[in-house]
């Protein structure tokens, strides 16, 4: 189908205020949210991308729409809510790393329901992407994710899922039950090591990969931060090493990984080749501040890959 989108992502966008390092009261305004970051990352790598969400009918919501249109995203799956705000979060930087503070209770996105889904848009996707955060923000949003998965399957999409465990949003027992039920449907499961350890009860990366495959995930990419990626599918498993970069802010690195992976899979790369590209793109994201601004373009990713091969 010539009118198919490469990627459709569903989730909650947020307005971001990122503390300027070394200053207590100055923040840079941006936008963030895991699924939104992934959608923009995919678009910057050349994919045709649609985003599905609910925004407040407010200035921040308009800021989101303006950015997405500038980035080339299909926004026909975005609805406006006159009675709820667009969510906001703050990033502060400490000696232990970056700290997130959220103002998202009752957000427009948390009011998504299955009846709001743009079914035709979702059916058009070659890859459908969502996350555990989307499921955690409300019960209706969780129901919406499962309804969207069913619609995406009807259209022949492959499901890409990132657990993105946030225990400030829901208790571990519920998170584990919901996330496990979603892993069972995932063609590509992309957890971080820390999240997967909490969800699986295993510490060793290979044991975690075994757990995910046994649940039904067809491809697993376990993100190990600076250690790279452990990947596995029915054909075997392997390791992609990390890149030596000057990391100043890891915000959005995993989201960039997901978006870049989907873009390269849609372009025809095999799993390992796409992972190698996504691993480099995610590393570059860590060299700048905020969620969206550092998301790299293809020239920068190719340059890093070329340097790493020397």
PLY file of the C-alpha trace (Angstrom):
ply
format ascii 1.0
element vertex 310
property float x
property float y
property float z
element edge 309
property int vertex1
property int vertex2
end_header
0.00 0.00 0.00
1.53 3.27 -1.09
-0.38 5.22 1.54
0.98 3.22 4.48
2.91 5.00 7.19
6.17 3.45 8.30
5.52 4.15 11.98
2.57 5.12 14.14
3.30 5.86 17.79
0.74 6.30 20.58
1.39 7.99 23.91
1.59 11.11 26.01
3.60 14.18 25.01
4.69 16.69 27.63
6.11 20.17 27.83
9.64 19.96 29.17
11.49 22.42 31.38
15.14 21.37 31.64
17.34 23.01 34.23
20.34 24.81 32.80
23.39 23.10 34.39
24.99 25.22 37.08
21.92 27.40 37.54
19.17 26.90 40.12
16.29 28.86 38.65
16.71 28.89 34.89
15.16 26.29 32.63
15.07 25.68 28.91
11.61 24.97 27.54
11.24 22.05 25.19
8.98 19.10 24.55
9.33 15.49 25.58
7.53 12.24 26.25
8.86 8.81 25.36
6.60 7.93 22.44
6.78 11.45 21.01
10.57 11.38 21.17
10.59 8.05 19.35
8.22 9.36 16.68
10.41 12.39 15.99
13.56 10.26 16.00
12.00 7.98 13.39
10.95 10.95 11.26
14.45 12.45 11.42
15.83 9.17 10.11
13.55 9.38 7.08
10.49 7.37 8.12
6.91 8.40 7.40
5.47 8.77 10.89
2.09 9.41 12.50
1.46 10.26 16.14
-1.67 9.48 18.16
-2.47 11.34 21.35
-4.80 13.77 23.11
-3.62 17.31 23.86
-4.97 20.10 25.97
-6.61 22.78 23.89
-4.07 25.26 25.21
-0.90 27.09 24.23
1.29 24.12 25.14
-0.84 21.83 23.01
-0.44 24.19 20.06
3.33 24.20 20.65
3.30 20.42 20.33
1.32 20.52 17.10
3.63 23.14 15.63
6.70 21.05 16.40
5.24 17.85 14.99
4.22 19.52 11.76
7.69 21.04 11.46
9.14 17.55 11.92
6.84 16.12 9.26
4.62 14.00 11.50
1.09 13.10 10.46
-1.07 14.72 13.18
-4.46 13.53 11.96
-4.59 11.18 14.96
-4.24 14.00 17.48
-7.35 15.26 19.29
-7.78 18.35 21.48
-9.39 18.32 24.92
-10.90 21.65 26.07
-11.22 20.43 29.67
-7.77 19.03 30.46
-4.21 20.36 30.20
-1.18 19.23 28.26
1.19 17.55 30.74
4.38 19.20 32.00
7.63 17.86 33.47
10.84 19.30 34.87
14.41 17.97 34.63
16.94 18.90 37.28
20.56 17.82 37.25
22.31 16.43 40.33
25.57 14.65 41.05
23.68 11.38 40.72
22.25 12.27 37.30
19.07 13.84 35.98
15.88 13.88 38.09
12.37 14.11 36.65
9.41 15.83 38.31
6.02 15.45 36.64
2.78 17.44 36.54
0.68 15.06 34.53
-2.27 13.96 36.72
-5.49 14.51 34.80
-3.68 15.40 31.60
-5.48 15.35 28.28
-3.55 12.26 27.19
-4.59 10.41 30.36
-8.20 10.86 29.19
-7.68 8.86 25.98
-10.22 6.08 25.48
-10.51 3.28 22.93
-13.39 5.02 21.18
-11.07 7.95 20.42
-8.66 5.85 18.37
-8.08 6.80 14.71
-8.41 3.23 13.53
-7.66 3.86 9.87
-4.43 5.67 10.72
-3.29 2.87 13.02
-4.17 0.21 10.43
-1.96 2.05 7.94
1.17 1.50 10.05
3.94 -0.90 9.17
5.25 -0.56 12.73
3.10 0.39 15.71
4.91 1.72 18.77
3.84 2.37 22.35
5.16 2.07 25.90
4.48 1.14 29.48
4.30 4.81 30.39
1.29 5.22 28.13
-0.38 2.31 29.91
0.50 3.68 33.36
-0.97 7.18 33.11
-4.58 5.99 33.54
-6.80 2.94 33.26
-8.49 4.32 30.15
-5.12 4.99 28.52
-4.13 1.40 29.29
-7.34 0.15 27.69
-6.61 2.39 24.72
-3.19 0.81 24.22
-4.61 -2.71 24.12
-7.36 -1.63 21.73
-4.76 0.02 19.50
-2.63 -3.13 19.50
-5.61 -5.11 18.20
-6.29 -2.55 15.47
-2.62 -2.46 14.48
-2.56 -6.23 14.19
-5.62 -6.12 11.95
-3.66 -3.88 9.60
-0.61 -6.14 9.60
1.63 -3.89 11.70
4.57 -5.18 13.68
4.41 -4.19 17.34
7.34 -2.33 18.93
7.14 -2.01 22.71
9.30 -0.33 25.34
8.46 -1.15 28.95
9.68 2.23 30.25
8.82 1.24 33.81
7.92 4.22 36.01
7.01 3.10 39.52
5.92 6.63 40.44
2.98 6.03 38.11
1.84 2.57 39.20
2.74 -0.26 41.61
5.14 -2.96 40.44
2.56 -5.76 40.63
0.17 -4.00 38.25
2.98 -2.81 36.03
4.35 -6.34 35.75
0.94 -7.82 34.88
0.19 -5.25 32.19
3.68 -5.18 30.70
3.93 -8.97 30.56
0.57 -9.11 28.76
1.95 -6.64 26.22
5.30 -8.39 25.77
3.30 -11.43 24.69
2.13 -9.40 21.67
5.42 -7.69 20.86
7.36 -8.32 17.69
10.14 -6.10 19.10
10.61 -5.65 22.85
13.10 -2.94 23.83
13.62 -2.83 27.62
16.38 -1.18 29.60
18.41 -3.42 31.89
17.10 -1.75 35.05
13.47 -2.03 33.97
13.85 -5.63 32.86
15.52 -6.63 36.12
12.60 -5.22 38.12
10.00 -6.82 35.88
11.57 -10.24 35.41
13.22 -10.81 38.78
16.43 -11.76 36.95
19.73 -9.91 37.22
21.79 -11.45 34.39
21.16 -10.01 30.90
21.01 -13.44 29.25
18.42 -14.65 31.75
16.33 -11.55 31.07
16.45 -12.18 27.33
15.40 -15.79 27.90
12.48 -14.57 30.03
11.28 -12.15 27.34
11.54 -14.70 24.54
9.68 -17.27 26.59
6.86 -14.78 27.12
6.48 -14.48 23.35
8.52 -11.49 22.23
9.86 -12.32 18.77
12.87 -9.98 18.93
14.45 -8.60 22.09
16.90 -5.70 22.35
18.09 -5.29 25.94
19.57 -1.79 26.31
22.68 -1.79 28.48
23.49 1.93 28.42
27.21 2.47 27.78
27.50 -1.32 27.47
25.56 -1.36 24.21
22.76 -3.80 23.37
22.18 -7.51 23.91
19.87 -8.76 21.18
18.12 -12.06 20.54
15.52 -13.73 18.35
14.79 -17.23 17.09
18.04 -17.25 15.09
20.29 -16.60 18.09
21.71 -13.74 20.10
24.58 -11.29 20.02
25.99 -8.10 21.49
26.50 -4.65 19.99
29.09 -2.61 21.84
28.51 0.92 23.08
30.16 4.08 21.76
32.60 6.28 23.63
30.96 9.69 23.73
30.83 12.63 26.13
27.45 12.04 27.76
25.89 15.17 29.28
22.21 14.13 29.39
20.72 10.70 28.70
17.16 12.04 28.41
15.41 10.39 25.48
18.27 8.07 24.51
16.12 4.96 24.71
13.35 6.69 22.78
15.80 7.67 20.06
16.90 4.04 19.96
13.32 2.88 19.37
12.55 5.47 16.71
15.80 4.93 14.83
15.36 1.17 14.95
11.88 1.38 13.45
13.04 3.77 10.74
15.84 1.47 9.65
13.65 -1.65 9.79
11.10 0.18 7.63
13.90 1.08 5.22
14.70 -2.62 4.81
17.59 -3.22 7.22
17.79 -6.57 8.97
17.43 -6.62 12.76
21.13 -6.49 13.64
21.95 -3.79 11.08
19.05 -1.68 12.33
20.14 -2.20 15.94
23.67 -1.12 15.13
22.36 2.11 13.64
19.94 2.71 16.52
22.68 2.12 19.08
24.79 4.87 17.47
21.85 7.26 17.21
21.02 6.78 20.89
24.62 7.49 21.88
24.57 10.79 19.99
21.40 11.83 21.80
23.35 11.80 25.07
25.71 14.54 23.85
23.07 17.30 24.14
20.47 18.51 26.61
16.74 17.86 26.50
14.64 15.25 24.79
14.16 16.52 21.22
16.97 18.91 20.32
19.78 16.29 20.43
17.93 13.70 18.33
20.43 13.21 15.50
20.10 13.35 11.74
21.34 10.51 9.52
24.60 12.23 8.54
25.69 12.41 12.17
24.77 8.78 12.83
26.65 7.58 9.74
29.67 9.64 10.74
29.78 8.01 14.19
29.41 4.56 12.70
32.21 5.26 10.24
34.51 6.50 13.01
33.76 3.39 15.07
34.77 1.12 12.19
38.28 2.60 11.88
0 1
1 2
2 3
3 4
4 5
5 6
6 7
7 8
8 9
9 10
10 11
11 12
12 13
13 14
14 15
15 16
16 17
17 18
18 19
19 20
20 21
21 22
22 23
23 24
24 25
25 26
26 27
27 28
28 29
29 30
30 31
31 32
32 33
33 34
34 35
35 36
36 37
37 38
38 39
39 40
40 41
41 42
42 43
43 44
44 45
45 46
46 47
47 48
48 49
49 50
50 51
51 52
52 53
53 54
54 55
55 56
56 57
57 58
58 59
59 60
60 61
61 62
62 63
63 64
64 65
65 66
66 67
67 68
68 69
69 70
70 71
71 72
72 73
73 74
74 75
75 76
76 77
77 78
78 79
79 80
80 81
81 82
82 83
83 84
84 85
85 86
86 87
87 88
88 89
89 90
90 91
91 92
92 93
93 94
94 95
95 96
96 97
97 98
98 99
99 100
100 101
101 102
102 103
103 104
104 105
105 106
106 107
107 108
108 109
109 110
110 111
111 112
112 113
113 114
114 115
115 116
116 117
117 118
118 119
119 120
120 121
121 122
122 123
123 124
124 125
125 126
126 127
127 128
128 129
129 130
130 131
131 132
132 133
133 134
134 135
135 136
136 137
137 138
138 139
139 140
140 141
141 142
142 143
143 144
144 145
145 146
146 147
147 148
148 149
149 150
150 151
151 152
152 153
153 154
154 155
155 156
156 157
157 158
158 159
159 160
160 161
161 162
162 163
163 164
164 165
165 166
166 167
167 168
168 169
169 170
170 171
171 172
172 173
173 174
174 175
175 176
176 177
177 178
178 179
179 180
180 181
181 182
182 183
183 184
184 185
185 186
186 187
187 188
188 189
189 190
190 191
191 192
192 193
193 194
194 195
195 196
196 197
197 198
198 199
199 200
200 201
201 202
202 203
203 204
204 205
205 206
206 207
207 208
208 209
209 210
210 211
211 212
212 213
213 214
214 215
215 216
216 217
217 218
218 219
219 220
220 221
221 222
222 223
223 224
224 225
225 226
226 227
227 228
228 229
229 230
230 231
231 232
232 233
233 234
234 235
235 236
236 237
237 238
238 239
239 240
240 241
241 242
242 243
243 244
244 245
245 246
246 247
247 248
248 249
249 250
250 251
251 252
252 253
253 254
254 255
255 256
256 257
257 258
258 259
259 260
260 261
261 262
262 263
263 264
264 265
265 266
266 267
267 268
268 269
269 270
270 271
271 272
272 273
273 274
274 275
275 276
276 277
277 278
278 279
279 280
280 281
281 282
282 283
283 284
284 285
285 286
286 287
287 288
288 289
289 290
290 291
291 292
292 293
293 294
294 295
295 296
296 297
297 298
298 299
299 300
300 301
301 302
302 303
303 304
304 305
305 306
306 307
307 308
308 309
